[in-house]
Amino acid sequence: MPLINCPDCQKEVSDIAPNCLNCGRPIAGSIGINNETVNHSRDFTPISVAPHQSHAKPPSTAKALLIVGAILVGVFVVLPFFTWYMNRGNVTANNNSNSAPYVASLPYSTTTQAAATPTPSLADSVADTSEAAIRANVAEVDKSITYEHLKKNADRYSGKAWMFKGKILQVFEQNGQTGARVSLDDWGNKPVWVACNCTTDFVENDRVFVVGYLTGTYSYTSQANWEITIPALAARAILSSKDSVKYQAEKKGK
């Protein structure tokens, strides 16, 4: 332990002695050296530590892209699939072998009754499925009629020649007749009820070219028990989608 001089009597004394042994001057804790006061107490000032602050990092680019991707998948995949599933019909074949289940189900007049009796003149008009009849039907088509027009008011265009390409959602055959729901898009959001006095080798998910006459609307119950009403068409022919190129080219040529 070091020795220091007492500020009063200048005698040597230990720097940790409580008092000067010679004159009694208090020593430990406060001594004067060169007229300066030195604090030898072992006091420590606590260091103030700021509390931990959590700084949230902004999401990374990869995470942001993942979120955007999930949203897009929901909009363009899940939602269309849900719409397609909910609009799937419970259209079933008529088991009465003496009936004409599909053509008879078409509202040939402007009524929206699904089981209306077909007007003979219109039913007969699509009975001819020859190449010449198909060409004549295509020549009558008014291309200004879009699906949006039919969705708004299909009865207005009843009896008009029409043709379209689409994907078969559901198809039946009975007594030499075909009934099908055919959609203009792949998701089933633009369905048309098609009935034809013909048979076909096409099955579900095949893409076809349909030519005939609009007949108003057709109603059915979906799997979700919703009443669905869609445009209806009496088809002269249900052909391969590739055939549309040939017939549309002939129409343009004329």
Secondary structure, DSSP 4 states (H G I P E B T S, - for coil): --EEE-TTT--EEETT-SB-TTT--B-TTEEEETTEEEE-S---PPPP-PPP---PPPPPHHHHHHHHHHHHHIIIIIHHHHHHHHT-B-------TTS-TTTTTS--SS---TTPPPPHHHHHHTT--SHHHHHHHHHH--TT--HHHHHHHGGGGTT-EEEEEEEEEEEEEETTEEEEEEESSTTSSSEEEEEESS-----TT-EEEEEEEEEEEEEEEBTTS-EEEEEEEEEEEEEETTHHHHHHHHHHH-
